[in-house]
Amino acid sequence: METLKNHNIIEEYSFSEILFEKRPCLNTDGKPVDGLFNAWIIINNPKQYNSYTTKAVKEIILAFGEASNDRSIVAVVLTGAEDKAFCTGGNTKEYAEYYAGNPQEYSQYMRLFNDMVSAILKCEKPVIARVNGMRIGGGQEIGMACDFTVASDLARFGQAGPKHGSAAIGGATDFLHLYVGVERAMYSLSLCEPWTAHQALNFGMITEIAPALKVNGTFIPNPLVNIEHYADEYGRVIFGTMKTGEALTKGKELMAKGEIDLSKLDEVVNMLIAKLLHTFPNCLHKTLSEVRKKKLEHWDKNKESSREWLALNMMSEAKAGFRAFNYGPKNEREVDFIKLRQLLAQGHEWNEDLHRAISPQFKTENA
């Protein structure tokens, strides 16, 4: 047979900020299938809750291109390292220290971000988001670009935009309403209140959940969440709001006694891929492409104007929001919204005096 051509943009690349692994594709009996694999793309920044740096964004683009082109790959799994976070979006330290106040630089960064989302949406293999922890902000956006989401029942989902000086126009305003409807999307995107994995499942945003907490060697459902009843062995529920008061305190005590084990999550991921394995690959890709068109209809129409707005916003609200998050005290990382609105009502311009008046890192100075 003639030597096959390599269609990757960079033929040999050593990843440093993400992990790219080819793992055996398992059949429905749990046994590896000879010659077939799954590509695991792992955001490897657990100390910063798997936020992505500029370099990581570039590597995710390359990794999806490589996985898409690899003839032996059945499916792609996008996930984060360890068990605290799938991805929490852009690296706020990098945002605050480099991009804040530099719209021309952030514009170039957002072009890379757009290419990352597009790389997921054009991948020629089914893409599963394996949500091992928080999926917040840009992490929520790249997660919704995937075809399926399987989550730990400890995971939480949401946006951070208007709370931290941005708008969720890196995909969330394009995608979320397709999953949960306009009203729920509006509520989530504007108020930035996170959903539990159980709520995300009930709202139709994700495919499946799996228990991840073991207490005395036995898997138990998330003890921080109100659960009405289970529908199957993996912990699918009807309702799943966070507990409050004494119930929440007891839940936290139970959490402290347990250990996180993501083996059930991996079982669900592997079983989903095993089911996909037993389909015609071209027919499967065509099906995915047709459904993805609903996302692309919005994404391709809005991504460039959104990029331009986000860049300009780095001169005002984003600059204040990201710096407050990065430099503010641990338990106070939001600006003084009331003070901000009062100053703007007085016609105050966006300048350094305004930043200092509203930002928590200057609280002593403002007292």
Buried (B, 14 or more C-beta within 10 A) or exposed (E): EEEEEEEBEEEEBEBEBBBBEBEBBBBEEEEEEEEBBBBBBBBBBBEBBBBBBBBBBBBBBBBBBBBBBBEEBBBBBBBBBBBBBBBBBBBBBBBBEBBBBBBEBBBBBBBBBBBBBBBBBEBBBBBBBBBBBBBBBBBBBBBBBBBBBBBBBBBBBBBBBBBBBBBBBBBBBBBBBBBBEEEBBBEBBBEBEBBBBBBBBBBEBBBBBBBBBBBEEEBBBBBBBBBEEEEEEBBBBEEBEBBEEEEBEEBEEBBEEBEBBBEBBBBBBBBBBBEBBEEEBEEBBEBBEEEBEEBBEBBBEBBEEBBEBBBEBBBBBBBBBBBBBBBBEEEEBBBBEEBBEEBEEEEEEBEEEBBEBBBBBBEEEEE
